[in-house]
Amino acid sequence: MYRVTNSIKIQNIVEFSFTFTFKKYNFSVNIQIPTLLLDENKCRQNIHFMTDKASRNKINFRPHFKTHQSAEIGSWFKDSGVSGITVSSVQMATYFAKAGWDDILIAFPVNILEISNINKLAQNINLHLLLESVESTKFLIANLKFKTGVYLKIDTGYHRTGLLPENDKDILKILSLVKNSSKLKLTGVLTHAGHAYDAQKKEEILSIHYNSINQLLKVKKMASEYFPNCILSIGDTPTSSLADDFEGVDEIRPGNFVFYDIMQYYLGICNYDQIAVALACPVVAKQRSRNEIVIYGGAVHLSKESIYNAKEHKIYGLIVKLQNGNWDKPLPGTYISSLSQEHGIIKTTEEIFEQIKIGETIGVLPVHSCLTANLMINYTTKLNRKISKFRFNS
Amino acid sequence: MYRVTNSIKIQNIVEFSFTFTFKKYNFSVNIQIPTLLLDENKCRQNIHFMTDKASRNKINFRPHFKTHQSAEIGSWFKDSGVSGITVSSVQMATYFAKAGWDDILIAFPVNILEISNINKLAQNINLHLLLESVESTKFLIANLKFKTGVYLKIDTGYHRTGLLPENDKDILKILSLVKNSSKLKLTGVLTHAGHAYDAQKKEEILSIHYNSINQLLKVKKMASEYFPNCILSIGDTPTSSLADDFEGVDEIRPGNFVFYDIMQYYLGICNYDQIAVALACPVVAKQRSRNEIVIYGGAVHLSKESIYNAKEHKIYGLIVKLQNGNWDKPLPGTYISSLSQEHGIIKTTEEIFEQIKIGETIGVLPVHSCLTANLMINYTTKLNRKISKFRFNS
């Protein structure tokens, strides 16, 4: 454990910070650098919330693991009865297959350059891929060596990827190719209603939910002619969190809800006390003339994802005080106003400015927890346990 | 080497792609996933350009290594006669100290929670820290175990960190504390004119350059009363690249110039052919109705740094064709218009849309090369050699 000599005033502050950290609240995390704290209870409650909702609605729950990217956090889903998962890359699928998952959907347009690793996965697990073009379908039919499940990816309004539901020609062409292939088997029709993130009101999010289902039902009807067991799969945290009616839906695939974040809070999807991660950051400087506090915690820890708050300020995170590994509501009038590579600049009130000292550690609730989690090498729990995770290309 | 069966039309395209990659141009990099290509010649030319400029102006060159974060690329600077460097964290300083650098400035407000590792560095190398508060100065005096150099950090207009030049009270207080300390020794006065990035014209960047120097000269005069050998240090890529007059300057510390990027290009600081890195990305889908191309290459590879182009489109990167490990000018009317976690969406013209095929690999010139490099685990040269780099907390 780190010790300082208590000889001058600034040291008292540091001692206080450590007393605060180690003794009074028995919070044993020795934080020296930006550290991603995970509140395991909140995280497990989030998992329970969604598992329970899927169970009550009698729909399959295939959570997206791109948010946490961790075998251990994945195991908490297994504890809740989850058996199939969603990931966003071949590498991530390989990581979770090694962790024991044997039913994995790669919810990303097939990267045909990775066919060798796709075949390795298809040999060992129940793999599902997305189809959205005749070209990639033909490639898979010619190059897959093992039976593989496929979902038709439909664009219900997000306009990022997928076949438009009215594109009967390509949909039928792909269905026909799949039907005549000995390698491919249609698992279902699927969408990601990412445009729900642009909604201004809850009603708008619910409207996107029902609208997406209706568009998918039309495609499912076409697909069912060829594949009677074809399912309908939707998935995003806003609609899955808010909706109570899943009529027509067979499967949901939300991911972000495992941690939630400020973006979801601003959308009205979660409360502050459901946000399960906070980046602990050392305070390194203060600028009294501007009521600004400088933290060690920048774009390489949080990502440059931003959002506008109610006062139209662009923000990169909200600030919480850390106590006993817990955090309460964000501090009022206080937010990260800019990020450099390693610096975070916090704008705050005069009162809060006086309370926060150099050498303290404060928490940042991220705007987009998926990107913050991706940047950090591991999670730290209240008991200072490190939870490891996948890292791209390492 | 990866092989495909040439049985159907789409396969011809893939075969072409590989022929293109492996044979015709003898480019031996087997790219399957987002891969950060480094053009070693361009990078070495960029290093030479800045080393030569410093040498001609008889000023010390202490390059910032936070952009490349690589021991090997660092060694190319050593080849050019550089002996002292700048980094942005204690961990990064430790990485480069292990690589043999023994004169390192950590250009970040002192994180007093890392005093133990700061002492380890101070014991072994000629370490320099930034001072910008009386509190941190007192802490260092009480807790440093070895002689350490310090720079006074002055805010000449960026308003991120540093003492305002008119803050004589704190400047004199810190100078007096340093003077009376047996541990601290003033190396110089320093600024980072980050506001040069907000400039609209070259003249404005040069005006920031001269203005910063003038403000620092005033502080240097005060500091020289205590420390006659005190130097004046400035550093950022825009001013260091453009300026030819360094009267009054003793040291420059630019970093980004080692790779440059689209942000620097839009500022008028570099040409396209000076940009030394490109992210190679597989093409995974196409959307004909929108002239959009989807690549495997998203926020977790490029970062969410964006910039507005001349037509006021928010862009996340420009697109180049890869040939023989080289790339030419960006494709006209073509840019990344949005990024998800793993997806990049490219808007392009009808003509270019037809040329680019699923299964091809295209290059992305990043908006901010520091953040893209930070996200990637290594660099790949034209000869498929991997150049490793520092990673935070690993």
Interface residues (C-beta under 8 A of the other chain):
Chain A: Y2 V4 T5 S7 I8 K9 I10 Q11 I13 V14 I31 Q32 I33 K66 S88 S89 V90 Q91 F108 P109 V110 N111 I112 L113 E114 I115 S116 N117 E132 S133 E135 S136 K138 F139 A142 N143 H159 R160 T161 L164 G194 P282 V284 A285 K286 Q287 S289 R290 V294 Y296 A299 V300 H301 S303 K304 E305 S338 S340 Q341 E342 H343 I345 I358 G359 T361 C370 L371 N374 L375 M376 I377 N378 R391 F392 N393 S394
Chain B: Y2 V4 T5 S7 I8 K9 I10 Q11 I13 V14 I31 Q32 I33 K66 S88 S89 V90 Q91 F108 P109 V110 N111 I112 L113 E114 I115 S116 N117 E132 S133 E135 S136 K138 F139 A142 N143 H159 R160 T161 L164 G194 P282 V284 A285 K286 Q287 S289 R290 V294 Y296 A299 V300 H301 S303 K304 E305 S338 S340 Q341 E342 H343 I345 I358 G359 T361 C370 L371 N374 L375 M376 I377 N378 R391 F392 N393 S394
